[in-house]
């Protein structure tokens, strides 16, 4: 947990070895955290960050968001998997297309008003995906967020969070020096 105004860490919990953590979603009083290649979702209490359980899944875990009813998961492919927020069982799979072609490398996810926003791994693109059809309905170019000097030594765009209080998005990346509050238009 981070203080947005200052960037200071207020609360944290280490991810146990041998896991590499990826997507994280808040579901009521629990946090669901994917492991990249171990097929486990780690469950934490939102208040204490204490571990409260663990569930299994097949494949890789990249991104995760909660739409208010279900969890939506990415695995780096052109498919999003919709899962039960209770059991993590698959309820449906949705193929994602942009311009009529499959769009792969879907990574970090954020569920907002019936759509899913996903960054496309190794690019500065964020796409808005209609969860009924799987069609990309918008592409956001985030390449101008960092200056050329700030880009030195950083990795990929890899963080999207939505703030419903003011309808803005928080955008960042791996090793990025800053977090950006933006409004998509």
C-alpha positions as semicolon CSV with decimal commas, in nm:
position;residue;x (nm);y (nm);z (nm)
1;X;0,000;0,000;0,000
2;X;0,146;0,332;-0,111
3;X;0,064;0,691;-0,021
4;X;-0,016;0,836;-0,365
5;X;0,080;1,191;-0,263
6;X;0,430;1,104;-0,141
7;X;0,510;0,765;-0,293
8;X;0,602;0,626;0,048
9;X;0,523;0,263;0,120
10;X;0,267;0,233;0,401
11;X;0,226;-0,145;0,408
12;X;0,384;-0,438;0,225
13;X;0,422;-0,814;0,231
14;X;0,698;-1,013;0,059
15;X;0,598;-1,263;-0,207
16;X;0,718;-1,607;-0,093
17;X;0,983;-1,792;-0,292
18;X;0,977;-1,938;-0,553
19;X;0,692;-1,720;-0,683
20;X;0,718;-1,420;-0,916
21;X;0,408;-1,207;-0,857
22;X;0,206;-1,054;-1,138
23;X;-0,156;-0,931;-1,155
24;X;-0,335;-0,818;-0,840
25;X;-0,709;-0,757;-0,791
26;X;-0,911;-0,630;-0,494
27;X;-1,225;-0,839;-0,434
28;X;-1,408;-0,716;-0,125
29;X;-1,193;-0,808;0,174
30;X;-0,943;-1,017;-0,024
31;X;-0,660;-0,946;-0,265
32;X;-0,602;-1,202;-0,542
33;X;-0,241;-1,211;-0,667
34;X;-0,130;-1,416;-0,967
35;X;0,201;-1,596;-0,987
36;X;0,362;-1,574;-1,328
37;X;0,459;-1,936;-1,401
38;X;0,361;-2,141;-1,095
39;X;-0,016;-2,164;-1,155
40;X;-0,108;-2,029;-0,812
41;X;-0,322;-1,738;-0,703
42;X;-0,229;-1,611;-0,357
43;X;-0,509;-1,471;-0,140
44;X;-0,448;-1,195;0,115
45;X;-0,664;-1,007;0,364
46;X;-0,696;-0,647;0,236
47;X;-0,651;-0,494;0,582
48;X;-0,362;-0,694;0,723
49;X;-0,204;-0,835;0,402
50;X;-0,197;-1,169;0,586
51;X;-0,221;-1,476;0,363
52;X;-0,568;-1,630;0,382
53;X;-0,546;-1,894;0,110
54;X;-0,419;-2,015;-0,222
55;X;-0,591;-2,146;-0,536
56;X;-0,460;-2,322;-0,847
57;X;-0,494;-2,250;-1,219
58;X;-0,327;-2,373;-1,536
59;X;-0,091;-2,165;-1,750
60;X;0,080;-1,833;-1,691
61;X;-0,063;-1,542;-1,496
62;X;0,000;-1,191;-1,631
63;X;-0,283;-0,951;-1,546
64;X;-0,595;-0,958;-1,329
65;X;-0,889;-0,728;-1,259
66;X;-1,227;-0,750;-1,091
67;X;-1,537;-0,620;-1,270
68;X;-1,760;-0,624;-0,962
69;X;-1,880;-0,981;-1,024
70;X;-1,600;-1,184;-1,184
71;X;-1,224;-1,177;-1,222
72;X;-1,071;-1,122;-1,565
73;X;-0,725;-1,270;-1,626
74;X;-0,464;-1,241;-1,901
75;X;-0,185;-1,486;-1,979
76;X;0,006;-1,299;-2,250
77;X;-0,204;-1,437;-2,534
78;X;-0,496;-1,288;-2,729
79;X;-0,747;-1,438;-2,483
80;X;-0,897;-1,306;-2,161
81;X;-1,024;-1,564;-1,914
82;X;-1,324;-1,476;-1,699
83;X;-1,315;-1,654;-1,362
84;X;-1,532;-1,693;-1,055
85;X;-1,436;-1,446;-0,782
86;X;-1,506;-1,722;-0,529
87;X;-1,351;-2,039;-0,671
88;X;-1,132;-1,898;-0,952
89;X;-1,298;-2,150;-1,188
90;X;-1,314;-2,050;-1,556
91;X;-1,659;-1,927;-1,658
92;X;-1,574;-1,816;-2,012
93;X;-1,290;-1,723;-2,245
94;X;-1,294;-1,419;-2,471
95;X;-1,072;-1,380;-2,779
96;X;-0,951;-1,021;-2,827
97;X;-0,927;-0,864;-3,171
98;X;-0,816;-0,526;-3,303
99;X;-0,908;-0,437;-3,658
100;X;-1,036;-0,791;-3,709
101;X;-0,704;-0,955;-3,611
102;X;-0,609;-1,131;-3,287
103;X;-0,429;-0,902;-3,041
104;X;-0,180;-1,085;-2,823
105;X;0,060;-0,988;-2,545
106;X;-0,226;-0,861;-2,329
107;X;-0,069;-0,785;-1,994
108;X;-0,174;-0,569;-1,698
109;X;-0,555;-0,529;-1,676
110;X;-0,803;-0,284;-1,525
111;X;-1,181;-0,342;-1,532
112;X;-1,388;-0,023;-1,576
113;X;-1,760;0,008;-1,657
114;X;-1,793;-0,318;-1,855
115;X;-1,466;-0,275;-2,043
116;X;-1,116;-0,400;-1,974
117;X;-0,812;-0,179;-2,024
118;X;-0,494;-0,373;-2,101
119;X;-0,142;-0,272;-2,179
120;X;0,014;-0,454;-2,474
121;X;0,343;-0,591;-2,344
122;X;0,663;-0,433;-2,485
123;X;0,466;-0,139;-2,627
124;X;0,344;0,194;-2,491
125;X;-0,011;0,103;-2,594
126;X;-0,310;0,059;-2,370
127;X;-0,624;-0,081;-2,533
128;X;-0,987;-0,069;-2,424
129;X;-1,160;-0,405;-2,479
130;X;-1,536;-0,452;-2,497
131;X;-1,607;-0,752;-2,271
132;X;-1,913;-0,856;-2,471
133;X;-1,742;-0,890;-2,810
134;X;-1,368;-0,894;-2,733
135;X;-1,322;-0,608;-2,979
136;X;-1,068;-0,333;-2,907
137;X;-1,272;-0,012;-2,907
138;X;-0,987;0,233;-2,836
139;X;-0,608;0,248;-2,839
140;X;-0,426;0,486;-2,604
141;X;-0,070;0,589;-2,691
142;X;0,122;0,637;-2,365
143;X;0,460;0,693;-2,529
144;X;0,475;1,060;-2,434
145;X;0,452;1,012;-2,058
146;X;0,826;0,981;-1,991
147;X;1,085;1,222;-2,124
148;X;1,382;1,074;-2,313
149;X;1,599;1,123;-2,002
150;X;1,342;0,945;-1,780
151;X;1,330;0,649;-2,022
152;X;1,695;0,566;-1,956
153;X;1,718;0,247;-1,747
154;X;1,343;0,182;-1,725
155;X;1,146;-0,116;-1,845
156;X;0,800;-0,152;-1,998
157;X;0,470;0,021;-1,933
158;X;0,307;-0,218;-1,687
159;X;0,072;-0,048;-1,445
160;X;-0,290;0,064;-1,485
161;X;-0,527;0,152;-1,202
162;X;-0,859;0,333;-1,215
163;X;-0,974;0,591;-0,960
164;X;-1,356;0,610;-0,976
165;X;-1,361;0,917;-0,747
166;X;-1,243;1,141;-1,031
167;X;-1,260;0,896;-1,328
168;X;-0,884;0,908;-1,386
169;X;-0,626;0,637;-1,445
170;X;-0,294;0,592;-1,269
171;X;-0,028;0,478;-1,517
172;X;0,326;0,357;-1,452
173;X;0,577;0,093;-1,558
174;X;0,851;-0,133;-1,432
175;X;1,129;0,082;-1,284
176;X;0,952;0,400;-1,393
177;X;1,051;0,705;-1,185
178;X;0,697;0,842;-1,176
179;X;0,329;0,757;-1,158
180;X;0,095;0,953;-1,386
181;X;-0,268;1,047;-1,323
182;X;-0,438;1,076;-1,662
183;X;-0,782;1,104;-1,813
184;X;-0,844;0,914;-2,136
185;X;-1,033;1,122;-2,395
